């Protein structure tokens, strides 16, 4: 597989295939050069099978567009310059990436767009240089060869499949280079099939077996291709079962590695459907991976960069998901976040599905629908998503939060998990408000361990001069998504002692402004720091002791509820990347840290109030164990397991997530044995309660002026309430989530 002779390559062909009869005849006659020439002519002359992502098809659609011009400009920049595949100056990780050859792929694309032989000759020179040096390169990762390891073989093979498709007919591609490409693909497939004979967790094997399927589909002339396809399908099925959580998240819990694996599965699904007789997309976790991405996508269209993730924009991934699955919510997000030109370009890479029309036509004719609104807990991958969205449209300015509650995950080389738990990222007004470092541009970055992976680069709590332990998987004790507020309570022991974080998201709306209250308790710990980072600098608020806000909006106003317990405040800076809507990628940024120091035995409770331009008029005080948050419209009283929002006309909303009875100023709001959480909203003519219960129970609602009561939209008999002023009592018939709607007398 590493050094394939011409005769051995020909011996690997399936001599029984009729289309190879002329090749077989030349081999039988002992004329190896003639056999290779006939084989090249055969591969160059066929239209099918084509790569799943076909450069020839793409070029025919985008020629003359701005996208084509950008590719050609990139390729022009590659026409000159030194090529050295053994130079350690590429960096410890960079040397491995250099051997993927992705950086040279624009030459192939430009050749498809223009037919200019300069691009062909330059690419041929690169392949020749790589082929000549591949036995001499030495890497610095112990036990990992820069050429013969999964990502290197897979990445390079994808580039060479495209090159064989585009350049195989060009007289500017020497026969020797063409032969090196074919041998590299044959050897790579053999290596991948042998290397991945049993299941292993992680993105390496999944990606490698996707490429193994692509080689099997593209080169069915080789007798081993059916065996390659069998190995690839077996491993991919195993990854969908064991490497994808039931909620759709990828095992490594890192959004950019999730989309890397999702993209690999999408390509495998395309080639499987086109050429291998597969229906990989029918596996329920294939769709779940797309739904997971949709669940985590913030209103502007990106996903927070948890762990080693780079910036992920979801539109293109879900556009390809729509091509395969046809789900209306994927189309809606793609249309909302991608230009019409970009949608056409992405779809231009893809073939028409069997029995279907052109992908762009199919997309245009398909229905679209907004994704399911509301907050969600992804219980296996362990991310909590708290949203403020509603109505028939999604507002890109909506408030959004995500909390990482999951474990440290192992890897074949180095883990992509960071030393953090219950870290929080916030978004509002179309921009990140509370942010984290994510992954570096290169794992060679000297700050990778000291900054990017460290606890101090995350929005959580940390002990002095200590990183969190790897054993930091959090238990989610409460997740309640209620109309007035969302509540998450999670606890972990990564500091050696229980750390319990409560995040309460008070929803914005007619009843008042939205904000977050974050409370942290460390049982038995010494002094600790409460950390928050933003992409903008911090400045003292001037109106609240130890209050801070970002220097400009969109931003956050940060108010500790008990400022007398804060014994020090520190600010810091570190590198990060931030979303770049102009490019659909990321841009370098500075992460501005704010740290509140708390003494042993203290609890940290901090209000985070978002603003578009200027900090809002918010005051925070305490009353015993209760926190009182006052805005221009409302006063919120937040205590252990409960929230009551009061306006000028009385109670506007309330929430309960601990206990089974909620009162305000001696008056019953709601009660029910077996209630795990409940939320109440009140207007002048209506009161609505959403309740979760463990079993059949009677819900009592302190509403003396009820005129009509509905349970789950069904009008209940008059006997369920008393117009004389008694509370409303409604039987919730079984465990589950119920909505009680009470029309009030005015």
Buried (B, 14 or more C-beta within 10 A) or exposed (E): BEEBEEEEBBEBBBBEBEEBEBBBBBBEEEEBEBBBBBBBBBBBEEEEBBBBBBBEBBBEBBEEBEBBEEBBEBBBEBEEEEBEBBBEEBBEBBBBBBBBBEEBBBBBBBBBBBEBBBBBBBBBBBBBBBBEBBEEBEBEBEEBBBBBBBBBBBBBBBBBBBBBBBBBEBEBBBEEBBBBBBBBBBBBBBBBBEBBEEBBBBBBBBBBBBBBBBBBBBBBBBBBBEBBBBBBBBBBBBBBEEBBBEBBBBBBBBBBBBBBBBBBBBBBBBBBBBBBEBEBBEBEBBBBBBBBBBBBBBBBBBBBBBBBBBBBBBBBBBBBBBBBBBBEBBBBBBBBBBEEEBBBBBBBBBBEBEEEEBBBEBBBEBEBEBBEEBBBBBBBBBBBBBBBBBEEEBEBBBBBBBBBBBBBBBBBBEBBBBBBBBBBBBBBBBBBBBBBBBBBEEBBBEBBEEBBBBBBBBBBBBBEEBBBBBEBBBEBEBBBBBBBBBBBBBBBBBBBEBBBBBBBBBBBBEBBBBBBBBBBBBEEBBBBBBBBBBBBBBBEBEEBEBBBBBEEBBBBBBBBBBBEBBEEBEEBEBBBBBBBBEEBBBEEBBBBBBBBBBEEEBBBBBBBBBBEEEBBEBBBEEEEEBBBBBBEEBBBBBBEBBBBBBBEEEBBBBBBBBEBBBBBEEEBBBBBEBBBBBBBBBEEEEBBBBBBBEEEBEBBBBBBBBEBBBBEEEEBEEEBBEEEEEBBBBBBEEBEEBBBBBBBEE
